[in-house]
């Protein structure tokens, strides 16, 4: 850059090693995992998610086929996939896919469980931003999944399938599903930076 009379960077970011199992990847050891192979098997978004999540800024990251499958199953399939599937299925089944907050003027409903979910929901952006300001990408992703896990817990706490059995609780059911859709939207918007 100096020879080209170009300005020098003010900061250079380097990353630690990406380890395969218990050591560095090496062609001579035959333990190299190629990005093209991972992308062909898992897709580019899943691989990007995995590398960003498993390589904290200041630490070496470990990659194995088994760890990749485990992360995809636990985070993307179970935590996020099941949450989205259950929410959309119930919204379609009970309300034709359109839900709204029946407690107009009250963010997310009036019960304590609603308030707790909305606290996590509204605080997630701030927590993710703080982690990103500190270059802690893996921790930022973890914060997003805290929201998704809280939404899954909210389903267990509110039991929408039980609410659906009582016509008098139809408004409550719709508010519960609305809260879940909002949680998914907020989380998905934040997650988009990492996987799309």
Secondary structure, DSSP 8 states (H G I E B T S, - for coil): -TTTT----S-------EEETTEE--TTTT----HHHHHHHH-HHHHHHHHHHHS-TTS-EEE-HHHHHHHIIIIIIIIIIHHHHHHHHHHHHHHTT----SSTTSTT-SSHHHHHHHHHHHHHHHHHHHHHHTT-HHHHHHHHHHHHHHHHHHHHHH-HHHHTT-GGGHHHHHHHHHHHHHHHHHHHHHHHHHH-
